[in-house]
Amino acid sequence: MFVVATAGHVDHGKSTLVRALTGMEPDRWAEERRRGMTIDLGFAWTTLPSGATIAFVDVPGHERFVPNMLAGVGPVPAALIVVAADEGWMPQSAEHLAALDALGVGHGLLVVTRADLADPHPAAERARSEIAASSLGAVETVAVSGLTGAGLPQLRAALDRLVARLPEPVLDAPVRLWVDRSFTVRGSGTVVTGTLGAGRLRVGDTLELAGAGEPVRVRGLHRLGEARPEVSAVARVAVNLRGTPRDRLGRGDALLTPGRFHRTDLVDVRLSGDPAADLPATLTLHVGSAAVPVRVRPLGVDTVRLRLARPLPLLVGDRALLRDPGRHHVCGGVRVLDVAPPPLTRRGAAAARAAVLAELDGRPDLAGELRRRRLVRVGALRRMGVPVQATPVAGDWLADPGHWRLLGDQVTEEVTRYAREHPLEPGMPVDALRQRLALPDRALVEALVRPPLRVHGGRVGTTAVDTLPDPVAQAVRRVRAEYADHPFRAPEADRLVELGLGPREIGAAVRAGALLRLADAVVLLPEALDAAVTVLAGLPQPFTLSAARQALDTTRRVAVPLLELLDRRGVTRRLPDDARVVVVS
């Protein structure tokens, strides 16, 4: 299927033309038929001589209903511009063309209607000159009469040539179906319609409701009035949603492939049209079928930042339109450059940002995004509309190569500095290093570590964890020499100080496995624990604290915490009468 929108001044025969081509009534409401003008969007379709099916989105031409017109044109790839031979180019002809140009519509036909009432050539010549200056460029022209049917065969042939030039849809793209109508069908529930510009929809699919972020299930699909198990782009489609109340969504909402779109209320864009400095502070942004008030902050000559009144699912490269509804004026088209821009809080930040945006063209660029963001998750880039074909540096994190090399150098510098400031610690804690480097994930720190650095026990160091500074190692050797004959006696606190073992030095020795801490200022050599088990196992079972103290030739100051440690490790078991037995020998 191919989808084309009509465009043109009010009462220039758009609906009459669609009716003549399709035999269907595009004006859906009784009020539209009574007044003889389209107020809301109408839809009809027909088969062309080639066998291709073409669907028309018939939009209103009256200036009061331009927002309705934009809701229909937004997702559509081609336009049928209608100008009446007897009236020629009119104000709404110009505004509709400005909208098509702003949205970047590049395919279309010019149809001069009422050729039975006036010579079509003057109107065609003026319209072609206006259209040629827009994104549509040179277009084929056909003169017709909806009343007599003259020119309709030529128009059908021209439509065949038009659709043959349309680009192939991207069928494996994520779905973003902008809703232009929502209603309730008795026995079926909520139904929404829209133009599927890319991707596929299937019955049973779970989609995401853009406004609320909640999941919705596709109960049924209709295309051209027939139920279908699957619909592929490009197509007009009606989607029956299971269990979704009618009041949960309406025109301007969107159904999305879950997890594939970034909902944002702040975007940086390039403007084509009015100078950025001349824009009012508040305008309306039209994108897809949505119309959202925005606050405008000029950045450069043709770049602005838009603050949206509500978040929308936007991608890098999206086209939209800025309109001043008070003046009925199209200010210009915008191309989305960044859907997750940085804050502008420092002096000169706006000018610096304008310089960055001046280099962007709205085409997704992985290398450029990495260069600007330095570190970013794969999923975040995909939700921005940036294709990812790169290997993560850690988990799902991607990094700019230059920034990653710089971080590697900083890791070495920070670990060296930490070792100099904390000589008794076996390396820098990973979380402390992460904070120093302002990294969002400790997995990034671990991925940056390269020999001779290594990660052990939650620390990054240049030496083995069990290596002690020389002064501490000498103090431990003196403890070992003094207590070799009495392994279960612990040096008193003042003796530890004399040996050069203060709290920090003891901590370093304990972490390195050179000393065993039983309690504050109570330390033994590490092999004392196994030796104590051997001694205690040789006692008559069960044994008392006093018997254990005598057998170990130590004091109560050592025996109590030593037995409690053995209890915690399950080597001994304390009985109700406070006696103990050795469980493992």
Secondary structure as a PSIPRED ss2 file (coil, helix, strand):
# PSIPRED VFORMAT (PSIPRED V4.0)

   1 M C   1.000  0.000  0.000
   2 F E   0.000  0.000  1.000
   3 V E   0.000  0.000  1.000
   4 V E   0.000  0.000  1.000
   5 A E   0.000  0.000  1.000
   6 T E   0.000  0.000  1.000
   7 A E   0.000  0.000  1.000
   8 G E   0.000  0.000  1.000
   9 H C   1.000  0.000  0.000
  10 V C   1.000  0.000  0.000
  11 D C   1.000  0.000  0.000
  12 H C   1.000  0.000  0.000
  13 G C   1.000  0.000  0.000
  14 K H   0.000  1.000  0.000
  15 S H   0.000  1.000  0.000
  16 T H   0.000  1.000  0.000
  17 L H   0.000  1.000  0.000
  18 V H   0.000  1.000  0.000
  19 R H   0.000  1.000  0.000
  20 A H   0.000  1.000  0.000
  21 L H   0.000  1.000  0.000
  22 T H   0.000  1.000  0.000
  23 G C   1.000  0.000  0.000
  24 M C   1.000  0.000  0.000
  25 E C   1.000  0.000  0.000
  26 P C   1.000  0.000  0.000
  27 D C   1.000  0.000  0.000
  28 R C   1.000  0.000  0.000
  29 W C   1.000  0.000  0.000
  30 A H   0.000  1.000  0.000
  31 E H   0.000  1.000  0.000
  32 E H   0.000  1.000  0.000
  33 R H   0.000  1.000  0.000
  34 R H   0.000  1.000  0.000
  35 R H   0.000  1.000  0.000
  36 G C   1.000  0.000  0.000
  37 M C   1.000  0.000  0.000
  38 T C   1.000  0.000  0.000
  39 I C   1.000  0.000  0.000
  40 D C   1.000  0.000  0.000
  41 L C   1.000  0.000  0.000
  42 G E   0.000  0.000  1.000
  43 F E   0.000  0.000  1.000
  44 A E   0.000  0.000  1.000
  45 W E   0.000  0.000  1.000
  46 T E   0.000  0.000  1.000
  47 T E   0.000  0.000  1.000
  48 L C   1.000  0.000  0.000
  49 P C   1.000  0.000  0.000
  50 S C   1.000  0.000  0.000
  51 G C   1.000  0.000  0.000
  52 A C   1.000  0.000  0.000
  53 T E   0.000  0.000  1.000
  54 I E   0.000  0.000  1.000
  55 A E   0.000  0.000  1.000
  56 F E   0.000  0.000  1.000
  57 V E   0.000  0.000  1.000
  58 D E   0.000  0.000  1.000
  59 V C   1.000  0.000  0.000
  60 P C   1.000  0.000  0.000
  61 G C   1.000  0.000  0.000
  62 H C   1.000  0.000  0.000
  63 E H   0.000  1.000  0.000
  64 R H   0.000  1.000  0.000
  65 F H   0.000  1.000  0.000
  66 V H   0.000  1.000  0.000
  67 P H   0.000  1.000  0.000
  68 N H   0.000  1.000  0.000
  69 M H   0.000  1.000  0.000
  70 L H   0.000  1.000  0.000
  71 A H   0.000  1.000  0.000
  72 G H   0.000  1.000  0.000
  73 V H   0.000  1.000  0.000
  74 G C   1.000  0.000  0.000
  75 P C   1.000  0.000  0.000
  76 V C   1.000  0.000  0.000
  77 P C   1.000  0.000  0.000
  78 A E   0.000  0.000  1.000
  79 A E   0.000  0.000  1.000
  80 L E   0.000  0.000  1.000
  81 I E   0.000  0.000  1.000
  82 V E   0.000  0.000  1.000
  83 V E   0.000  0.000  1.000
  84 A E   0.000  0.000  1.000
  85 A C   1.000  0.000  0.000
  86 D C   1.000  0.000  0.000
  87 E C   1.000  0.000  0.000
  88 G C   1.000  0.000  0.000
  89 W C   1.000  0.000  0.000
  90 M C   1.000  0.000  0.000
  91 P H   0.000  1.000  0.000
  92 Q H   0.000  1.000  0.000
  93 S H   0.000  1.000  0.000
  94 A H   0.000  1.000  0.000
  95 E H   0.000  1.000  0.000
  96 H H   0.000  1.000  0.000
  97 L H   0.000  1.000  0.000
  98 A H   0.000  1.000  0.000
  99 A H   0.000  1.000  0.000
 100 L H   0.000  1.000  0.000
 101 D H   0.000  1.000  0.000
 102 A H   0.000  1.000  0.000
 103 L C   1.000  0.000  0.000
 104 G C   1.000  0.000  0.000
 105 V C   1.000  0.000  0.000
 106 G C   1.000  0.000  0.000
 107 H E   0.000  0.000  1.000
 108 G E   0.000  0.000  1.000
 109 L E   0.000  0.000  1.000
 110 L E   0.000  0.000  1.000
 111 V E   0.000  0.000  1.000
 112 V E   0.000  0.000  1.000
 113 T E   0.000  0.000  1.000
 114 R C   1.000  0.000  0.000
 115 A C   1.000  0.000  0.000
 116 D C   1.000  0.000  0.000
 117 L C   1.000  0.000  0.000
 118 A C   1.000  0.000  0.000
 119 D C   1.000  0.000  0.000
 120 P H   0.000  1.000  0.000
 121 H H   0.000  1.000  0.000
 122 P H   0.000  1.000  0.000
 123 A H   0.000  1.000  0.000
 124 A H   0.000  1.000  0.000
 125 E H   0.000  1.000  0.000
 126 R H   0.000  1.000  0.000
 127 A H   0.000  1.000  0.000
 128 R H   0.000  1.000  0.000
 129 S H   0.000  1.000  0.000
 130 E H   0.000  1.000  0.000
 131 I H   0.000  1.000  0.000
 132 A H   0.000  1.000  0.000
 133 A C   1.000  0.000  0.000
 134 S C   1.000  0.000  0.000
 135 S C   1.000  0.000  0.000
 136 L C   1.000  0.000  0.000
 137 G C   1.000  0.000  0.000
 138 A C   1.000  0.000  0.000
 139 V C   1.000  0.000  0.000
 140 E E   0.000  0.000  1.000
 141 T E   0.000  0.000  1.000
 142 V E   0.000  0.000  1.000
 143 A E   0.000  0.000  1.000
 144 V C   1.000  0.000  0.000
 145 S C   1.000  0.000  0.000
 146 G C   1.000  0.000  0.000
 147 L C   1.000  0.000  0.000
 148 T C   1.000  0.000  0.000
 149 G C   1.000  0.000  0.000
 150 A C   1.000  0.000  0.000
 151 G C   1.000  0.000  0.000
 152 L H   0.000  1.000  0.000
 153 P H   0.000  1.000  0.000
 154 Q H   0.000  1.000  0.000
 155 L H   0.000  1.000  0.000
 156 R H   0.000  1.000  0.000
 157 A H   0.000  1.000  0.000
 158 A H   0.000  1.000  0.000
 159 L H   0.000  1.000  0.000
 160 D H   0.000  1.000  0.000
 161 R H   0.000  1.000  0.000
 162 L H   0.000  1.000  0.000
 163 V H   0.000  1.000  0.000
 164 A H   0.000  1.000  0.000
 165 R H   0.000  1.000  0.000
 166 L C   1.000  0.000  0.000
 167 P C   1.000  0.000  0.000
 168 E C   1.000  0.000  0.000
 169 P C   1.000  0.000  0.000
 170 V C   1.000  0.000  0.000
 171 L C   1.000  0.000  0.000
 172 D C   1.000  0.000  0.000
 173 A C   1.000  0.000  0.000
 174 P C   1.000  0.000  0.000
 175 V C   1.000  0.000  0.000
 176 R E   0.000  0.000  1.000
 177 L E   0.000  0.000  1.000
 178 W E   0.000  0.000  1.000
 179 V C   1.000  0.000  0.000
 180 D C   1.000  0.000  0.000
 181 R E   0.000  0.000  1.000
 182 S E   0.000  0.000  1.000
 183 F E   0.000  0.000  1.000
 184 T E   0.000  0.000  1.000
 185 V E   0.000  0.000  1.000
 186 R C   1.000  0.000  0.000
 187 G C   1.000  0.000  0.000
 188 S C   1.000  0.000  0.000
 189 G E   0.000  0.000  1.000
 190 T E   0.000  0.000  1.000
 191 V E   0.000  0.000  1.000
 192 V E   0.000  0.000  1.000
 193 T E   0.000  0.000  1.000
 194 G E   0.000  0.000  1.000
 195 T E   0.000  0.000  1.000
 196 L E   0.000  0.000  1.000
 197 G C   1.000  0.000  0.000
 198 A C   1.000  0.000  0.000
 199 G C   1.000  0.000  0.000
 200 R E   0.000  0.000  1.000
 201 L E   0.000  0.000  1.000
 202 R E   0.000  0.000  1.000
 203 V C   1.000  0.000  0.000
 204 G C   1.000  0.000  0.000
 205 D C   1.000  0.000  0.000
 206 T E   0.000  0.000  1.000
 207 L E   0.000  0.000  1.000
 208 E E   0.000  0.000  1.000
 209 L E   0.000  0.000  1.000
 210 A C   1.000  0.000  0.000
 211 G C   1.000  0.000  0.000
 212 A C   1.000  0.000  0.000
 213 G C   1.000  0.000  0.000
 214 E C   1.000  0.000  0.000
 215 P E   0.000  0.000  1.000
 216 V E   0.000  0.000  1.000
 217 R E   0.000  0.000  1.000
 218 V E   0.000  0.000  1.000
 219 R E   0.000  0.000  1.000
 220 G E   0.000  0.000  1.000
 221 L E   0.000  0.000  1.000
 222 H E   0.000  0.000  1.000
 223 R E   0.000  0.000  1.000
 224 L C   1.000  0.000  0.000
 225 G C   1.000  0.000  0.000
 226 E E   0.000  0.000  1.000
 227 A E   0.000  0.000  1.000
 228 R E   0.000  0.000  1.000
 229 P C   1.000  0.000  0.000
 230 E E   0.000  0.000  1.000
 231 V E   0.000  0.000  1.000
 232 S E   0.000  0.000  1.000
 233 A C   1.000  0.000  0.000
 234 V C   1.000  0.000  0.000
 235 A E   0.000  0.000  1.000
 236 R E   0.000  0.000  1.000
 237 V E   0.000  0.000  1.000
 238 A E   0.000  0.000  1.000
 239 V E   0.000  0.000  1.000
 240 N E   0.000  0.000  1.000
 241 L E   0.000  0.000  1.000
 242 R E   0.000  0.000  1.000
 243 G C   1.000  0.000  0.000
 244 T C   1.000  0.000  0.000
 245 P C   1.000  0.000  0.000
 246 R H   0.000  1.000  0.000
 247 D H   0.000  1.000  0.000
 248 R H   0.000  1.000  0.000
 249 L C   1.000  0.000  0.000
 250 G C   1.000  0.000  0.000
 251 R C   1.000  0.000  0.000
 252 G C   1.000  0.000  0.000
 253 D C   1.000  0.000  0.000
 254 A E   0.000  0.000  1.000
 255 L E   0.000  0.000  1.000
 256 L E   0.000  0.000  1.000
 257 T C   1.000  0.000  0.000
 258 P C   1.000  0.000  0.000
 259 G C   1.000  0.000  0.000
 260 R C   1.000  0.000  0.000
 261 F C   1.000  0.000  0.000
 262 H E   0.000  0.000  1.000
 263 R E   0.000  0.000  1.000
 264 T E   0.000  0.000  1.000
 265 D E   0.000  0.000  1.000
 266 L E   0.000  0.000  1.000
 267 V E   0.000  0.000  1.000
 268 D E   0.000  0.000  1.000
 269 V E   0.000  0.000  1.000
 270 R E   0.000  0.000  1.000
 271 L E   0.000  0.000  1.000
 272 S E   0.000  0.000  1.000
 273 G E   0.000  0.000  1.000
 274 D C   1.000  0.000  0.000
 275 P C   1.000  0.000  0.000
 276 A H   0.000  1.000  0.000
 277 A H   0.000  1.000  0.000
 278 D H   0.000  1.000  0.000
 279 L C   1.000  0.000  0.000
 280 P C   1.000  0.000  0.000
 281 A C   1.000  0.000  0.000
 282 T E   0.000  0.000  1.000
 283 L E   0.000  0.000  1.000
 284 T E   0.000  0.000  1.000
 285 L E   0.000  0.000  1.000
 286 H E   0.000  0.000  1.000
 287 V E   0.000  0.000  1.000
 288 G C   1.000  0.000  0.000
 289 S C   1.000  0.000  0.000
 290 A E   0.000  0.000  1.000
 291 A E   0.000  0.000  1.000
 292 V E   0.000  0.000  1.000
 293 P E   0.000  0.000  1.000
 294 V E   0.000  0.000  1.000
 295 R E   0.000  0.000  1.000
 296 V E   0.000  0.000  1.000
 297 R E   0.000  0.000  1.000
 298 P E   0.000  0.000  1.000
 299 L C   1.000  0.000  0.000
 300 G C   1.000  0.000  0.000
 301 V C   1.000  0.000  0.000
 302 D C   1.000  0.000  0.000
 303 T E   0.000  0.000  1.000
 304 V E   0.000  0.000  1.000
 305 R E   0.000  0.000  1.000
 306 L E   0.000  0.000  1.000
 307 R E   0.000  0.000  1.000
 308 L E   0.000  0.000  1.000
 309 A E   0.000  0.000  1.000
 310 R E   0.000  0.000  1.000
 311 P E   0.000  0.000  1.000
 312 L E   0.000  0.000  1.000
 313 P E   0.000  0.000  1.000
 314 L E   0.000  0.000  1.000
 315 L C   1.000  0.000  0.000
 316 V C   1.000  0.000  0.000
 317 G C   1.000  0.000  0.000
 318 D C   1.000  0.000  0.000
 319 R E   0.000  0.000  1.000
 320 A E   0.000  0.000  1.000
 321 L E   0.000  0.000  1.000
 322 L E   0.000  0.000  1.000
 323 R E   0.000  0.000  1.000
 324 D E   0.000  0.000  1.000
 325 P C   1.000  0.000  0.000
 326 G C   1.000  0.000  0.000
 327 R C   1.000  0.000  0.000
 328 H C   1.000  0.000  0.000
 329 H E   0.000  0.000  1.000
 330 V E   0.000  0.000  1.000
 331 C E   0.000  0.000  1.000
 332 G E   0.000  0.000  1.000
 333 G E   0.000  0.000  1.000
 334 V E   0.000  0.000  1.000
 335 R E   0.000  0.000  1.000
 336 V E   0.000  0.000  1.000
 337 L E   0.000  0.000  1.000
 338 D E   0.000  0.000  1.000
 339 V C   1.000  0.000  0.000
 340 A C   1.000  0.000  0.000
 341 P C   1.000  0.000  0.000
 342 P C   1.000  0.000  0.000
 343 P C   1.000  0.000  0.000
 344 L C   1.000  0.000  0.000
 345 T C   1.000  0.000  0.000
 346 R C   1.000  0.000  0.000
 347 R C   1.000  0.000  0.000
 348 G C   1.000  0.000  0.000
 349 A H   0.000  1.000  0.000
 350 A H   0.000  1.000  0.000
 351 A H   0.000  1.000  0.000
 352 A H   0.000  1.000  0.000
 353 R H   0.000  1.000  0.000
 354 A H   0.000  1.000  0.000
 355 A H   0.000  1.000  0.000
 356 V H   0.000  1.000  0.000
 357 L H   0.000  1.000  0.000
 358 A C   1.000  0.000  0.000
 359 E C   1.000  0.000  0.000
 360 L C   1.000  0.000  0.000
 361 D C   1.000  0.000  0.000
 362 G C   1.000  0.000  0.000
 363 R C   1.000  0.000  0.000
 364 P C   1.000  0.000  0.000
 365 D C   1.000  0.000  0.000
 366 L H   0.000  1.000  0.000
 367 A H   0.000  1.000  0.000
 368 G H   0.000  1.000  0.000
 369 E H   0.000  1.000  0.000
 370 L H   0.000  1.000  0.000
 371 R H   0.000  1.000  0.000
 372 R H   0.000  1.000  0.000
 373 R H   0.000  1.000  0.000
 374 R C   1.000  0.000  0.000
 375 L E   0.000  0.000  1.000
 376 V E   0.000  0.000  1.000
 377 R E   0.000  0.000  1.000
 378 V H   0.000  1.000  0.000
 379 G H   0.000  1.000  0.000
 380 A H   0.000  1.000  0.000
 381 L H   0.000  1.000  0.000
 382 R H   0.000  1.000  0.000
 383 R H   0.000  1.000  0.000
 384 M H   0.000  1.000  0.000
 385 G C   1.000  0.000  0.000
 386 V C   1.000  0.000  0.000
 387 P C   1.000  0.000  0.000
 388 V C   1.000  0.000  0.000
 389 Q C   1.000  0.000  0.000
 390 A C   1.000  0.000  0.000
 391 T C   1.000  0.000  0.000
 392 P C   1.000  0.000  0.000
 393 V C   1.000  0.000  0.000
 394 A E   0.000  0.000  1.000
 395 G C   1.000  0.000  0.000
 396 D C   1.000  0.000  0.000
 397 W E   0.000  0.000  1.000
 398 L E   0.000  0.000  1.000
 399 A E   0.000  0.000  1.000
 400 D C   1.000  0.000  0.000
 401 P H   0.000  1.000  0.000
 402 G H   0.000  1.000  0.000
 403 H H   0.000  1.000  0.000
 404 W H   0.000  1.000  0.000
 405 R H   0.000  1.000  0.000
 406 L H   0.000  1.000  0.000
 407 L H   0.000  1.000  0.000
 408 G H   0.000  1.000  0.000
 409 D H   0.000  1.000  0.000
 410 Q H   0.000  1.000  0.000
 411 V H   0.000  1.000  0.000
 412 T H   0.000  1.000  0.000
 413 E H   0.000  1.000  0.000
 414 E H   0.000  1.000  0.000
 415 V H   0.000  1.000  0.000
 416 T H   0.000  1.000  0.000
 417 R H   0.000  1.000  0.000
 418 Y H   0.000  1.000  0.000
 419 A H   0.000  1.000  0.000
 420 R H   0.000  1.000  0.000
 421 E H   0.000  1.000  0.000
 422 H C   1.000  0.000  0.000
 423 P C   1.000  0.000  0.000
 424 L C   1.000  0.000  0.000
 425 E C   1.000  0.000  0.000
 426 P C   1.000  0.000  0.000
 427 G C   1.000  0.000  0.000
 428 M E   0.000  0.000  1.000
 429 P E   0.000  0.000  1.000
 430 V H   0.000  1.000  0.000
 431 D H   0.000  1.000  0.000
 432 A H   0.000  1.000  0.000
 433 L H   0.000  1.000  0.000
 434 R H   0.000  1.000  0.000
 435 Q H   0.000  1.000  0.000
 436 R H   0.000  1.000  0.000
 437 L H   0.000  1.000  0.000
 438 A C   1.000  0.000  0.000
 439 L C   1.000  0.000  0.000
 440 P C   1.000  0.000  0.000
 441 D C   1.000  0.000  0.000
 442 R H   0.000  1.000  0.000
 443 A H   0.000  1.000  0.000
 444 L H   0.000  1.000  0.000
 445 V H   0.000  1.000  0.000
 446 E H   0.000  1.000  0.000
 447 A H   0.000  1.000  0.000
 448 L H   0.000  1.000  0.000
 449 V C   1.000  0.000  0.000
 450 R C   1.000  0.000  0.000
 451 P C   1.000  0.000  0.000
 452 P C   1.000  0.000  0.000
 453 L C   1.000  0.000  0.000
 454 R E   0.000  0.000  1.000
 455 V E   0.000  0.000  1.000
 456 H E   0.000  0.000  1.000
 457 G C   1.000  0.000  0.000
 458 G C   1.000  0.000  0.000
 459 R E   0.000  0.000  1.000
 460 V E   0.000  0.000  1.000
 461 G E   0.000  0.000  1.000
 462 T C   1.000  0.000  0.000
 463 T C   1.000  0.000  0.000
 464 A C   1.000  0.000  0.000
 465 V C   1.000  0.000  0.000
 466 D C   1.000  0.000  0.000
 467 T C   1.000  0.000  0.000
 468 L C   1.000  0.000  0.000
 469 P C   1.000  0.000  0.000
 470 D H   0.000  1.000  0.000
 471 P H   0.000  1.000  0.000
 472 V H   0.000  1.000  0.000
 473 A H   0.000  1.000  0.000
 474 Q H   0.000  1.000  0.000
 475 A H   0.000  1.000  0.000
 476 V H   0.000  1.000  0.000
 477 R H   0.000  1.000  0.000
 478 R H   0.000  1.000  0.000
 479 V H   0.000  1.000  0.000
 480 R H   0.000  1.000  0.000
 481 A H   0.000  1.000  0.000
 482 E H   0.000  1.000  0.000
 483 Y C   1.000  0.000  0.000
 484 A C   1.000  0.000  0.000
 485 D C   1.000  0.000  0.000
 486 H C   1.000  0.000  0.000
 487 P C   1.000  0.000  0.000
 488 F C   1.000  0.000  0.000
 489 R C   1.000  0.000  0.000
 490 A C   1.000  0.000  0.000
 491 P C   1.000  0.000  0.000
 492 E C   1.000  0.000  0.000
 493 A H   0.000  1.000  0.000
 494 D H   0.000  1.000  0.000
 495 R H   0.000  1.000  0.000
 496 L H   0.000  1.000  0.000
 497 V H   0.000  1.000  0.000
 498 E H   0.000  1.000  0.000
 499 L H   0.000  1.000  0.000
 500 G C   1.000  0.000  0.000
 501 L C   1.000  0.000  0.000
 502 G C   1.000  0.000  0.000
 503 P H   0.000  1.000  0.000
 504 R H   0.000  1.000  0.000
 505 E H   0.000  1.000  0.000
 506 I H   0.000  1.000  0.000
 507 G H   0.000  1.000  0.000
 508 A H   0.000  1.000  0.000
 509 A H   0.000  1.000  0.000
 510 V H   0.000  1.000  0.000
 511 R H   0.000  1.000  0.000
 512 A C   1.000  0.000  0.000
 513 G C   1.000  0.000  0.000
 514 A C   1.000  0.000  0.000
 515 L C   1.000  0.000  0.000
 516 L E   0.000  0.000  1.000
 517 R E   0.000  0.000  1.000
 518 L E   0.000  0.000  1.000
 519 A E   0.000  0.000  1.000
 520 D C   1.000  0.000  0.000
 521 A C   1.000  0.000  0.000
 522 V E   0.000  0.000  1.000
 523 V E   0.000  0.000  1.000
 524 L E   0.000  0.000  1.000
 525 L C   1.000  0.000  0.000
 526 P C   1.000  0.000  0.000
 527 E C   1.000  0.000  0.000
 528 A H   0.000  1.000  0.000
 529 L H   0.000  1.000  0.000
 530 D H   0.000  1.000  0.000
 531 A H   0.000  1.000  0.000
 532 A H   0.000  1.000  0.000
 533 V H   0.000  1.000  0.000
 534 T H   0.000  1.000  0.000
 535 V H   0.000  1.000  0.000
 536 L H   0.000  1.000  0.000
 537 A H   0.000  1.000  0.000
 538 G C   1.000  0.000  0.000
 539 L C   1.000  0.000  0.000
 540 P C   1.000  0.000  0.000
 541 Q C   1.000  0.000  0.000
 542 P C   1.000  0.000  0.000
 543 F E   0.000  0.000  1.000
 544 T C   1.000  0.000  0.000
 545 L H   0.000  1.000  0.000
 546 S H   0.000  1.000  0.000
 547 A H   0.000  1.000  0.000
 548 A H   0.000  1.000  0.000
 549 R H   0.000  1.000  0.000
 550 Q H   0.000  1.000  0.000
 551 A H   0.000  1.000  0.000
 552 L H   0.000  1.000  0.000
 553 D C   1.000  0.000  0.000
 554 T C   1.000  0.000  0.000
 555 T C   1.000  0.000  0.000
 556 R H   0.000  1.000  0.000
 557 R H   0.000  1.000  0.000
 558 V H   0.000  1.000  0.000
 559 A H   0.000  1.000  0.000
 560 V H   0.000  1.000  0.000
 561 P H   0.000  1.000  0.000
 562 L H   0.000  1.000  0.000
 563 L H   0.000  1.000  0.000
 564 E H   0.000  1.000  0.000
 565 L H   0.000  1.000  0.000
 566 L H   0.000  1.000  0.000
 567 D H   0.000  1.000  0.000
 568 R H   0.000  1.000  0.000
 569 R C   1.000  0.000  0.000
 570 G C   1.000  0.000  0.000
 571 V C   1.000  0.000  0.000
 572 T E   0.000  0.000  1.000
 573 R E   0.000  0.000  1.000
 574 R E   0.000  0.000  1.000
 575 L C   1.000  0.000  0.000
 576 P C   1.000  0.000  0.000
 577 D C   1.000  0.000  0.000
 578 D C   1.000  0.000  0.000
 579 A C   1.000  0.000  0.000
 580 R E   0.000  0.000  1.000
 581 V E   0.000  0.000  1.000
 582 V E   0.000  0.000  1.000
 583 V C   1.000  0.000  0.000
 584 V C   1.000  0.000  0.000
 585 S C   1.000  0.000  0.000
